[in-house]
Amino acid sequence: MNISIATVFPDLYRDFLNTSLIKRLQEKEIASYDVVSFSSFCNPKERIDAPAVGHGAGMVIRPEVVERLVDAQDKKWGKSYKIFLTPQGKKLDQTLSEQLAKIFQEQKHVMLLAGRYEGIDQRAHEEYADLEVSIGDYVLMGGDLAAMVLLEAVMRYVPGVVGKDDSVAMDSFSGTFVDFPTYATPAKDWRGHSVPEILTSGNHAALKNHRNDKAAQRSVRGHFGWVKNHCRTKEDKSLVSKHMPHHYLVLMHDNVLVQDGKIGTSSVTTLDIHDIARSCCTYGVKNYFLVTPLVDQHKIVETMLNFWHGAGIDYNRGRAQAVDLVQLSQSLDQVIADIEKKEGKKPLLVATSAKQQGDASQRITFFDQDKVWVHDRPVLLIFGTAKGLSDELINRCDFLLLPIDGFTEFNHLSVRSAAAIILDRWMGINLTEVD
Ligand SMILES: C[S@@+](CC[C@H](N)C(=O)[O-])C[C@H]1O[C@@H](n2cnc3c(N)ncnc32)[C@H](O)[C@@H]1O
C-alpha cells in the first residue's frame, strides 16, 4: 500500500517514519510513505492559506492547493482513499482502526490530509474526503500528530506488523475490558511493589481468570462509559457486576419539602414500592429502603410486605423477589447504620433532585461514576417524595446527581420513573452479544 501524507510541515515525519514498526512496514515492503508539502503545490508568491470568509475566523488552507496536491499524488500512485484529519471527524477507536486496516490493505493508495491553521477549506472536504477522522475531543495545532496516531493505531492491525505475543485482539478497547496489568520479568519486588503470586504459579487457568478479573476491575472503575456500551457476554456482565460497588436506594418520606417550602413527611405510595423494587431488582441494587417515621405508614407498608412474603409468592414469584428488597426504616441515619453494618463501610450519599439544588462542588453527571466509585465504598442513591429532598438533607450528601433533563422545560417525573431512568443512566449496560 502507498500512503501519501499531505502536510504543511513534512519534516515532522522524518523520525516517525524511520522508527520501529512503522519503519518495519517499509522494510517488509508492506507500505511505502510519500510525505508531500502543501507548499510544493503553490505557485510562486502564492500562499497555502487565505483568510476565512466572514469576520475573524483565522486562516484556511485553500482548495486550489489541495486540488493540485491530490491530482499529483493520485496521478503518481493511483486514485486514493482520502482521509482528512479533523476534530469534527469520526472518532478513532479500536473498531475504526481495525476497519481502516482492512481499507488500507484493499486500497493501492491511501492519502492522509493533515490540516493546520483553522483547517482545510470545507469545499475541499466535500469534494475529496472519503472519511474524516478525529483522534479525540480536543484541538491540536495541526493534523500531523493525528495522522501519526492514526497510522500507529491502524498499522497494528496489518498482519505481520505486531508479533503474535502482543496479539492486538487482546488489547484494551478490543473487547469488554481494558488490558490487564503486566509486569516485566523477573517477578521480584520493586520499591515495595510486588507481582501477584498467581502469575508465577504455572496454573494457566487461574492466571487467565486473574488477568480477566483485574482487567474487569480496572475497566469498571476507570472506564465505565466504555464498559456500558461494549459489554459482550453474560460472563463479562457478571464480572462487571462483581467490580461495581454495592448500590442501595432509599426513598425518603421524611425530611422532604412540603407546602410553602416547609420540611415535613409524605405518605407512602404502593405503586412506588412495587415499581422501584422491580427497577432495583433489575439493576442489582442490594436493598431499597423506605424511610418514614410515621407508625401508621409503617403498618400500611408492613401489610403489603407481609402479603408478598406469604400468599404473594405464589401469585407472582418475580414480584415477590423484587419486593423482598424493600426494607422499612425510621430515618436516613438508620439506613446508613444498616448499610455500614452489612458492608463494613459507611455508604457514600448520592442525592437526586429535579431542580438545581446543593453546592456546585457536590454536583456530578451521569458520566461521573469514576468520581464516586474510586472511594471503594457502598453507594446510597437518595430519592425524595413530595416536593423533593430538603436542602438540609442534600447538604449532608457527598454528591448530587444533576436533574434528569430532556428537551422541554418539563421534568416533573414520578419518583418511580425518575428512579428507573437514573438507575439505567448510572448503572445500565448494553449487552452487545445477546444469545
Ligand atoms: C487548530 S486545528 C483547527 C481547529 C478547528 N478550528 C476546530 O475547532 O475544529 C488545525 C488542524 O489540526 C488538526 N486537528 C486538530 N485537532 C484534531 C483532532 N482532535 N483530530 C484530528 N485532527 C485534528 C486538523 O487537521 C485541523 O484542520
The ligand as an SDF file (V2000), in Angstrom:
LIG
                    3D

 27 29  0  0  0  0  0  0  0  0999 V2000
   -6.1770   24.3010   15.0280 C   0  0  0  0  0  0  0  0  0  0  0  0
   -6.8950   22.9380   14.2410 S   0  0  0  0  0  0  0  0  0  0  0  0
   -8.4010   23.6290   13.6320 C   0  0  0  0  0  0  0  0  0  0  0  0
   -9.4900   23.5360   14.6430 C   0  0  0  0  0  0  0  0  0  0  0  0
  -10.8590   23.9790   14.1630 C   0  0  0  0  0  0  0  0  0  0  0  0
  -10.9840   25.3980   14.1690 N   0  0  0  0  0  0  0  0  0  0  0  0
  -11.9040   23.3860   15.1080 C   0  0  0  0  0  0  0  0  0  0  0  0
  -12.2110   23.9870   16.1190 O   0  0  0  0  0  0  0  0  0  0  0  0
  -12.3960   22.2810   14.8220 O   0  0  0  0  0  0  0  0  0  0  0  0
   -5.9350   22.7180   12.8110 C   0  0  0  0  0  0  0  0  0  0  0  0
   -5.8880   21.3120   12.2730 C   0  0  0  0  0  0  0  0  0  0  0  0
   -5.4230   20.4300   13.2580 O   0  0  0  0  0  0  0  0  0  0  0  0
   -5.9320   19.1320   13.0150 C   0  0  0  0  0  0  0  0  0  0  0  0
   -6.5550   18.6420   14.2670 N   0  0  0  0  0  0  0  0  0  0  0  0
   -6.6800   19.3420   15.4010 C   0  0  0  0  0  0  0  0  0  0  0  0
   -7.2540   18.6050   16.3490 N   0  0  0  0  0  0  0  0  0  0  0  0
   -7.5160   17.4000   15.8240 C   0  0  0  0  0  0  0  0  0  0  0  0
   -8.1230   16.2190   16.3020 C   0  0  0  0  0  0  0  0  0  0  0  0
   -8.6030   16.1230   17.5340 N   0  0  0  0  0  0  0  0  0  0  0  0
   -8.2200   15.1470   15.4740 N   0  0  0  0  0  0  0  0  0  0  0  0
   -7.7690   15.2370   14.1960 C   0  0  0  0  0  0  0  0  0  0  0  0
   -7.1890   16.3280   13.6950 N   0  0  0  0  0  0  0  0  0  0  0  0
   -7.0560   17.4090   14.4720 C   0  0  0  0  0  0  0  0  0  0  0  0
   -6.8870   19.2290   11.8440 C   0  0  0  0  0  0  0  0  0  0  0  0
   -6.2110   18.7760   10.7040 O   0  0  0  0  0  0  0  0  0  0  0  0
   -7.1920   20.7160   11.7980 C   0  0  0  0  0  0  0  0  0  0  0  0
   -7.5120   21.1050   10.4940 O   0  0  0  0  0  0  0  0  0  0  0  0
  1  2  1  0
  2  3  1  0
  2 10  1  0
  3  4  1  0
  4  5  1  0
  5  6  1  0
  5  7  1  0
  7  8  2  0
  7  9  1  0
 10 11  1  0
 11 12  1  0
 11 26  1  0
 12 13  1  0
 13 14  1  0
 13 24  1  0
 14 15  1  0
 14 23  1  0
 15 16  2  0
 16 17  1  0
 17 18  1  0
 17 23  2  0
 18 19  1  0
 18 20  2  0
 20 21  1  0
 21 22  2  0
 22 23  1  0
 24 25  1  0
 24 26  1  0
 26 27  1  0
M  CHG  2   2   1   9  -1
M  END
$$$$
